[in-house]
Amino acid sequence: ESAETEVYNLFNELNNNDEFDVTCEEVVYTGSHLPVRTCMAAYLRKEQAYHTQNYIQSLSGGSLGAPGSGALLDFNSAKGEVLEKTKAMEQEMIRLAVEVPEFAATLIKLSELVGALEARTKN
């Protein structure tokens, strides 16, 4: 978890687009008592909030039509822009890994830790 935080903190500091900044939070989902660490880029949080707001408005029969007619997240309408931003964010991570040795080292450290954890959970 701390290696992941280190990667995201450094990425947030170095990247050129605030929409790519990643924040992590502990979320307790409905039906569970266990918090789950969820990390998400700002553009994804914004998209999620937008669709959640539309869904809530649709439940009350707001400007979107009959009550309950909306989808919580309409992937077809969100997919294009989110996909483009995701590709751009990936390219930014690659650029930074090539240009900033410290960022590359944190990515390698995280990758090694994830690999070790996966190997350990398989056994």
MOTAJO-V176481 format. One record per residue. N is the residue number from 0. SS is DSSP state (~ for helix, > for strand, _ for the rest). OMEGA is omega in whole degrees, 0 to 359 (NA if undefined). Layout:
n=N ss=SS omega=OMEGA
n=N ss=SS omega=OMEGA
This chain:
n=0 ss=_ omega=180
n=1 ss=~ omega=177
n=2 ss=~ omega=177
n=3 ss=~ omega=178
n=4 ss=~ omega=179
n=5 ss=~ omega=179
n=6 ss=~ omega=183
n=7 ss=~ omega=179
n=8 ss=~ omega=179
n=9 ss=~ omega=178
n=10 ss=~ omega=181
n=11 ss=~ omega=180
n=12 ss=~ omega=188
n=13 ss=~ omega=188
n=14 ss=_ omega=186
n=15 ss=_ omega=187
n=16 ss=_ omega=181
n=17 ss=~ omega=177
n=18 ss=~ omega=180
n=19 ss=~ omega=182
n=20 ss=_ omega=184
n=21 ss=> omega=173
n=22 ss=> omega=180
n=23 ss=> omega=177
n=24 ss=> omega=176
n=25 ss=> omega=182
n=26 ss=> omega=174
n=27 ss=_ omega=183
n=28 ss=_ omega=179
n=29 ss=_ omega=180
n=30 ss=_ omega=181
n=31 ss=_ omega=175
n=32 ss=_ omega=183
n=33 ss=_ omega=177
n=34 ss=_ omega=178
n=35 ss=> omega=178
n=36 ss=> omega=181
n=37 ss=> omega=179
n=38 ss=> omega=185
n=39 ss=> omega=176
n=40 ss=> omega=183
n=41 ss=~ omega=182
n=42 ss=~ omega=178
n=43 ss=~ omega=177
n=44 ss=~ omega=180
n=45 ss=~ omega=180
n=46 ss=~ omega=179
n=47 ss=~ omega=180
n=48 ss=~ omega=179
n=49 ss=~ omega=182
n=50 ss=~ omega=176
n=51 ss=~ omega=178
n=52 ss=~ omega=178
n=53 ss=~ omega=179
n=54 ss=~ omega=180
n=55 ss=~ omega=177
n=56 ss=~ omega=181
n=57 ss=~ omega=179
n=58 ss=~ omega=181
n=59 ss=_ omega=181
n=60 ss=_ omega=180
n=61 ss=_ omega=187
n=62 ss=_ omega=185
n=63 ss=_ omega=177
n=64 ss=_ omega=183
n=65 ss=_ omega=178
n=66 ss=_ omega=177
n=67 ss=_ omega=184
n=68 ss=_ omega=184
n=69 ss=_ omega=176
n=70 ss=_ omega=180
n=71 ss=_ omega=177
n=72 ss=_ omega=180
n=73 ss=_ omega=185
n=74 ss=~ omega=180
n=75 ss=~ omega=180
n=76 ss=~ omega=183
n=77 ss=~ omega=191
n=78 ss=~ omega=185
n=79 ss=~ omega=183
n=80 ss=~ omega=180
n=81 ss=~ omega=179
n=82 ss=~ omega=179
n=83 ss=~ omega=180
n=84 ss=~ omega=178
n=85 ss=~ omega=177
n=86 ss=~ omega=180
n=87 ss=~ omega=179
n=88 ss=~ omega=177
n=89 ss=~ omega=178
n=90 ss=~ omega=178
n=91 ss=~ omega=178
n=92 ss=~ omega=179
n=93 ss=~ omega=179
n=94 ss=~ omega=181
n=95 ss=~ omega=178
n=96 ss=~ omega=180
n=97 ss=~ omega=187
n=98 ss=~ omega=185
n=99 ss=_ omega=182
n=100 ss=~ omega=180
n=101 ss=~ omega=179
n=102 ss=~ omega=178
n=103 ss=~ omega=180
n=104 ss=~ omega=179
n=105 ss=~ omega=177
n=106 ss=~ omega=179
n=107 ss=~ omega=179
n=108 ss=~ omega=179
n=109 ss=~ omega=179
n=110 ss=~ omega=179
n=111 ss=~ omega=179
n=112 ss=~ omega=178
n=113 ss=~ omega=178
n=114 ss=~ omega=179
n=115 ss=~ omega=179
n=116 ss=~ omega=179
n=117 ss=~ omega=179
n=118 ss=~ omega=181
n=119 ss=~ omega=181
n=120 ss=~ omega=177
n=121 ss=~ omega=184
n=122 ss=_ omega=NA
